Amino acid sequence: MYQPYIRAKQYELIGIKELMEKGIITPKNKKISPIIEPVKDSSTLKSTIECLINNDVNFTIIINPQVGAFSEVDKIFTLLGNTAKESKNYQIGIIFHNNIEHDNIISILECYKKHIPALSIIHNIGSDDVNATLNRYKSISEIKYNVINLSETSKRYHRNFPMETRVELDDYFRTQLRNSDYLDIGESSFSEEHLYYKEDGFVAFSDYLCIGAAYSESGFLPYAVAIHLSYSTQGNVIKIKHFVSDSNDDQNDIAGKFSEALNKLITWCEEKDYSSIAVEKFKELYNRGHFPGLGTIKKLSMMNHIELVLNVMAD
């Protein structure tokens, strides 16, 4: 199973909804269960959760996010109570981190116990007494998934948990300081975990897509526009192509920079006969000569990545 880790900005959420509309994320496709870390209260967050529930797609919603400005835990449970009704096809996510106050979190969970069919613990820190802590959470509800951040825990930390609950999480995207730095790279390796996660003792795998784990609250005008497109080799290894603008000396004419990057993407896709729902959207933008905004570019890259992973992952 693939559990894409989504920092729930507006366009990322819209991308999830569009993949449901296009039939890529469906209740019949048991290969996917998104992890959603809300970053602010919004109508888009509400409508996305409603869409996931109404389409009977399993997901995890985190109630103690570590990025962004979201703090309205009550609203999450109110929404679930109003929307889920009889649905139990979701998990409440808890991030374990350095400063977590378990007493406070457990108190909140106890208040909303009837809206918690299962828990998913995201381990962003290792602990010698983790099982004693988990037993406290098990008094609230079963722990369906232990999502283990491999870069924040020890090599064998996953052995603390039953195999049927283990999910591996890591950041495979090689983030550069500036968009223009991707110009020289051209492409970068991403991951083979979708092929071998079961052999490594996990029931599912998770990544931060072709966006990366780094989070920025505010946007800014870039000197260069970069489009990141996931693709697979003949052996189904995932790599990322970086299509970057050339006129990168100033922050003027972002639409023109996008056109330069998009021309490269379209040429490459035609040469490689590569297509996806997102690529078709990119082609529409190319034919119209339209710049949709930087948020839409990220959304389409994310949609392409999820569709690709579902196509190439091991059954």
ABEGO torsion letter per residue (X at the ends): XBBBBBBBBAAAAAAAAAAAAAGABBAABAABBBBBBBABBBAAAAAAAAAAAAAGBBBBBBABBABEABABAAAAAAAAAAAAEABABBBBBBBBBAABBAAAAAAAAAAAAAABABBBBBBABBBAAAAAAAAAAAAABBBABBBBBAAABBAAAAAABBAAABBBBBBABBBBABAAAAAAAGBBBBBAAAAAAAAAGBABBBBAEAAEABBBABBBBBABBBBBBBBBBAAGBBBBBBBBBABAABABGAAAAAAAAAAAAAAAAAAAGBBBAAAAAAAAAAAAGBBAEAAAAAAAAAAAAAAAAAAABBX
